[in-house]
Amino acid sequence: MRRVLITGGGGQVGNALIASAPPESQIYAPDSSSCDISNPESVQDTFSSFEPELVINAAAYTAVDRAETDRRAAFEVNAEGAGNLARACRVDQTPLIHLSTDYVFDGTGKSAYNEDETTNPLNVYGASKLAGELQIIEAGTPYLILRVSWVFSATRSNFVKTMLGLAGRDTLRVVDDQRGTPCSADDIAEALWLSAERLEMKSARLLLHFSSTPSTTWFGFAKTIFETAASLGIVGRIPHLEPISSDGYPAAARRPANSLLDSSRLQRVVGFQPPDWRDSLRDVLRELTV
């Protein structure tokens, strides 16, 4: 039985990982009070007591706008936390799977970003996640870093649940000049477990991109959310959606205009085919009605 430590088990992807874990795995998913990844001693205590054979880090500081004025907290979790896990893994060469983000790019590219393209984060959140990637790579332990984008699920806060909560409004203004691909936490979890099964994790030194299809904007995503929710009888009426530019929706943190990730390497080395996020959205909406 493989012992798997999952940090961030209470988050969207963490929840999905626990729910879809292979039956032969022994899962330990402590909360931050039991395993504070920003504290090296706490991490070491967890490793000593559980002795994981695989670590999946789904823990993250994800408040993108708040990070602009809370830089220290973002870096403590996203950078130092990732590094603490990697250095603990290094002792016994325990493989580490780590989630990162499309926000490591500045979004000025015209096509989907591959893993070899130059990073240049626009905001503190992206910078902290990139710093975490570098700490893992430099630690010298086997790793798989998977960059994802626009995560949604039936748990925790996300764009889908935000839109449903605003369904009673007459008009909603939604940004239409930032392009990416919504990614279901369940689909990400499936890709991670498949990677752990098919890759030689003991010698892995991999950076991969996860992407779904097709690409869209936040406006297009919102439109599909409401149309699908209406077809399922979840909402009685669809608000009028008004497309706006990023300048029309001021936020503390700048977001990349292009968040598209090229997942062809993941498809090639793992054999994972990009899911259609519209199908995954329908599944999430059905789950929310149960």
C-alpha positions as CSV (number, residue, x, y, z in Angstrom):
1,M,0.0,0.0,0.0
2,R,1.5,3.3,-1.0
3,R,1.4,6.1,1.6
4,V,0.4,9.4,0.1
5,L,0.7,12.7,1.9
6,I,-1.7,15.3,0.5
7,T,-1.2,18.9,1.7
8,G,-4.1,21.3,1.1
9,G,-6.6,18.5,1.3
10,G,-9.4,21.0,2.2
11,G,-9.0,22.9,-1.1
12,Q,-10.6,22.3,-4.5
13,V,-8.0,20.0,-5.9
14,G,-7.2,18.5,-2.5
15,N,-10.8,17.4,-2.0
16,A,-10.9,15.9,-5.5
17,L,-7.6,14.0,-4.9
18,I,-8.9,12.5,-1.7
19,A,-12.3,11.5,-3.3
20,S,-10.6,9.9,-6.3
21,A,-7.6,8.3,-4.6
22,P,-6.7,4.8,-5.8
23,P,-8.1,2.2,-3.4
24,E,-4.7,0.7,-2.7
25,S,-3.4,4.0,-1.4
26,Q,-3.2,5.1,2.3
27,I,-4.0,8.8,2.3
28,Y,-3.0,11.3,4.9
29,A,-4.4,14.8,4.4
30,P,-3.7,16.9,7.5
31,D,-5.0,20.4,7.9
32,S,-2.6,23.3,8.3
33,S,-2.8,23.1,12.1
34,S,-1.4,19.5,11.9
35,C,1.0,20.2,9.0
36,D,2.0,23.8,8.5
37,I,4.0,23.7,5.3
38,S,5.5,27.1,6.0
39,N,7.1,25.7,9.1
40,P,10.0,23.3,8.4
41,E,9.7,21.6,11.8
42,S,6.0,20.9,11.3
43,V,6.7,19.4,7.9
44,Q,9.5,17.2,9.3
45,D,7.3,16.0,12.1
46,T,4.7,14.9,9.6
47,F,7.3,13.1,7.5
48,S,8.7,11.4,10.6
49,S,5.3,10.1,11.7
50,F,3.7,9.2,8.4
51,E,6.8,8.3,6.2
52,P,5.1,9.2,2.9
53,E,6.1,7.4,-0.3
54,L,4.5,10.2,-2.4
55,V,3.7,13.8,-1.6
56,I,1.1,15.8,-3.5
57,N,1.2,19.5,-2.6
58,A,-2.2,21.1,-3.3
59,A,-1.8,23.7,-0.5
60,A,-1.5,27.3,-1.7
61,Y,-2.2,30.9,-0.8
62,T,-4.7,31.7,-3.6
63,A,-6.1,35.1,-2.7
64,V,-4.6,36.8,-5.8
65,D,-5.7,40.4,-5.0
66,R,-5.0,40.2,-1.3
67,A,-1.5,38.9,-2.0
68,E,-0.6,42.3,-3.4
69,T,-0.6,43.7,0.1
70,D,0.1,40.4,1.9
71,R,3.3,39.5,0.0
72,R,4.9,37.8,3.0
73,A,2.0,35.4,3.7
74,A,1.8,34.5,0.0
75,F,5.6,33.7,-0.2
76,E,5.6,31.8,3.1
77,V,3.0,29.3,1.7
78,N,3.6,29.3,-2.0
79,A,7.4,29.6,-2.1
80,E,8.8,28.6,1.3
81,G,6.1,26.0,1.9
82,A,6.9,24.3,-1.4
83,G,10.6,24.4,-0.6
84,N,10.1,22.9,2.8
85,L,8.2,20.0,1.4
86,A,10.9,19.5,-1.3
87,R,13.7,19.5,1.1
88,A,11.9,17.0,3.4
89,C,11.3,14.8,0.3
90,R,15.0,15.0,-0.6
91,V,16.1,13.0,2.4
92,D,14.7,9.7,1.1
93,Q,14.2,10.9,-2.5
94,T,10.4,10.9,-2.0
95,P,8.6,12.1,-5.2
96,L,6.8,15.4,-4.9
97,I,3.9,16.4,-7.1
98,H,3.2,20.1,-6.9
99,L,0.5,22.4,-8.4
100,S,1.4,25.7,-9.9
101,T,-0.3,28.3,-12.1
102,D,-0.7,29.9,-15.4
103,Y,0.0,33.2,-13.6
104,V,3.7,32.6,-13.9
105,F,3.4,34.1,-17.4
106,D,2.7,37.7,-18.3
107,G,0.1,36.9,-20.9
108,T,1.7,38.9,-23.8
109,G,2.2,35.8,-25.9
110,K,-0.1,35.2,-28.8
111,S,-0.5,31.4,-28.5
112,A,-0.7,28.8,-25.7
113,Y,2.4,28.8,-23.5
114,N,4.6,25.7,-23.4
115,E,6.8,24.7,-20.5
116,D,10.0,26.1,-22.0
117,E,8.7,29.6,-22.5
118,T,10.0,32.5,-20.4
119,T,8.1,33.2,-17.2
120,N,7.3,36.8,-16.1
121,P,4.5,37.0,-13.5
122,L,2.5,40.2,-13.3
123,N,1.4,39.9,-9.7
124,V,2.6,38.7,-6.3
125,Y,0.7,35.5,-6.4
126,G,2.3,34.5,-9.7
127,A,5.7,35.5,-8.4
128,S,5.3,33.4,-5.2
129,K,4.2,30.4,-7.2
130,L,7.2,30.7,-9.5
131,A,9.5,31.0,-6.5
132,G,8.0,27.8,-5.2
133,E,8.7,26.0,-8.5
134,L,12.3,27.1,-8.4
135,Q,12.8,26.0,-4.8
136,I,11.4,22.5,-5.7
137,I,13.7,22.2,-8.8
138,E,16.7,23.3,-6.8
139,A,16.0,21.0,-3.8
140,G,17.2,17.9,-5.7
141,T,14.2,15.6,-5.1
142,P,12.1,13.8,-7.8
143,Y,9.3,16.1,-8.8
144,L,6.4,16.7,-11.1
145,I,5.2,20.4,-11.3
146,L,1.8,20.7,-12.9
147,R,0.7,24.2,-13.9
148,V,-3.1,24.7,-14.1
149,S,-5.6,27.5,-14.7
150,W,-9.0,28.8,-13.8
151,V,-9.9,26.0,-11.3
152,F,-13.5,25.3,-10.5
153,S,-15.4,22.6,-8.6
154,A,-18.4,22.0,-6.3
155,T,-16.3,22.9,-3.3
156,R,-14.8,26.0,-1.9
157,S,-14.9,29.5,-3.5
158,N,-14.5,29.7,-7.3
159,F,-15.9,31.5,-10.4
160,V,-18.7,29.0,-11.0
161,K,-20.1,29.4,-7.5
162,T,-19.6,33.2,-7.6
163,M,-21.7,33.4,-10.8
164,L,-24.5,31.3,-9.4
165,G,-24.6,33.5,-6.3
166,L,-25.1,36.5,-8.6
167,A,-27.9,34.9,-10.7
168,G,-30.5,37.2,-9.2
169,R,-29.0,40.3,-10.6
170,D,-30.4,42.0,-13.7
171,T,-27.0,42.7,-15.2
172,L,-23.5,41.4,-14.7
173,R,-20.4,42.9,-16.2
174,V,-17.8,40.3,-16.9
175,V,-14.2,40.7,-18.3
176,D,-13.9,39.6,-21.9
177,D,-10.3,40.3,-22.8
178,Q,-8.6,37.6,-20.6
179,R,-8.4,34.3,-22.4
180,G,-7.8,30.8,-20.8
181,T,-9.3,27.4,-20.2
182,P,-11.4,26.6,-17.1
183,C,-10.2,23.5,-15.4
184,S,-12.3,21.2,-13.2
185,A,-10.6,20.1,-10.0
186,D,-11.8,16.5,-10.7
187,D,-10.1,16.5,-14.1
188,I,-6.9,17.9,-12.5
189,A,-7.0,15.2,-9.8
190,E,-7.5,12.5,-12.5
191,A,-4.4,13.8,-14.4
192,L,-2.3,13.8,-11.2
193,W,-3.3,10.2,-10.2
194,L,-2.7,9.0,-13.8
195,S,0.7,10.7,-13.8
196,A,1.6,9.1,-10.5
197,E,0.7,5.7,-11.9
198,R,2.3,6.0,-15.4
199,L,5.5,8.0,-14.7
200,E,8.6,6.7,-13.1
201,M,8.2,9.1,-10.2
202,K,11.4,8.0,-8.4
203,S,13.4,9.6,-11.2
204,A,11.0,12.3,-12.4
205,R,12.2,15.8,-13.1
206,L,9.1,17.1,-14.9
207,L,7.3,20.4,-15.5
208,L,4.0,20.0,-17.3
209,H,1.0,22.0,-18.3
210,F,-2.6,21.0,-17.8
211,S,-5.3,22.4,-20.1
212,S,-8.9,21.6,-21.0
213,T,-10.7,22.6,-24.2
214,P,-11.9,24.8,-25.7
215,S,-10.4,28.2,-24.8
216,T,-12.7,31.0,-23.7
217,T,-12.8,34.3,-21.8
218,W,-14.3,35.0,-18.3
219,F,-17.3,36.4,-20.2
220,G,-17.6,33.2,-22.3
221,F,-17.2,31.1,-19.1
222,A,-20.0,33.0,-17.3
223,K,-22.3,32.7,-20.3
224,T,-21.8,29.0,-20.4
225,I,-22.3,28.7,-16.6
226,F,-25.7,30.4,-16.8
227,E,-26.9,28.6,-19.9
228,T,-26.0,25.2,-18.5
229,A,-27.4,26.0,-15.1
230,A,-30.7,27.2,-16.7
231,S,-30.9,24.0,-18.8
232,L,-30.6,22.0,-15.6
233,G,-33.2,24.1,-13.8
234,I,-30.7,25.5,-11.3
235,V,-31.4,29.1,-12.1
236,G,-34.8,30.4,-13.2
237,R,-33.5,33.3,-15.3
238,I,-30.2,34.4,-16.8
239,P,-28.9,37.9,-16.0
240,H,-28.0,40.1,-18.9
241,L,-24.2,39.7,-19.3
242,E,-22.2,42.7,-20.4
243,P,-18.7,42.1,-21.8
244,I,-16.1,44.6,-20.5
245,S,-12.3,45.1,-20.7
246,S,-10.0,44.5,-17.8
247,D,-9.7,48.2,-17.4
248,G,-13.5,48.3,-16.7
249,Y,-13.1,45.9,-13.7
250,P,-10.2,47.3,-11.6
251,A,-8.5,44.9,-9.3
252,A,-5.5,45.1,-7.1
253,A,-3.6,42.4,-9.0
254,R,-2.9,42.5,-12.8
255,R,-4.0,39.4,-14.6
256,P,-2.4,38.0,-17.8
257,A,-4.5,38.6,-21.0
258,N,-3.4,35.2,-22.3
259,S,-3.6,32.3,-19.8
260,L,-3.6,29.5,-22.4
261,L,-1.4,26.6,-21.5
262,D,-0.1,24.1,-24.1
263,S,-0.7,20.6,-22.6
264,S,0.8,18.6,-25.5
265,R,3.7,17.4,-23.3
266,L,1.3,16.1,-20.7
267,Q,-0.6,14.3,-23.4
268,R,2.6,12.8,-24.8
269,V,4.3,11.6,-21.6
270,V,1.3,10.6,-19.6
271,G,-1.3,9.9,-22.2
272,F,-3.9,12.2,-20.7
273,Q,-6.3,13.7,-23.2
274,P,-7.6,17.3,-22.5
275,P,-11.2,17.1,-21.2
276,D,-13.9,19.4,-22.5
277,W,-14.6,21.8,-19.5
278,R,-18.2,22.2,-20.6
279,D,-18.9,18.6,-19.8
280,S,-17.0,18.9,-16.5
281,L,-19.0,22.1,-15.7
282,R,-22.3,20.2,-16.2
283,D,-21.0,17.5,-13.8
284,V,-20.1,20.2,-11.2
285,L,-23.5,21.9,-11.5
286,R,-25.3,18.6,-11.1
287,E,-23.2,17.9,-7.9
288,L,-24.2,21.3,-6.5
289,T,-27.9,20.4,-6.8
290,V,-27.6,17.1,-4.9
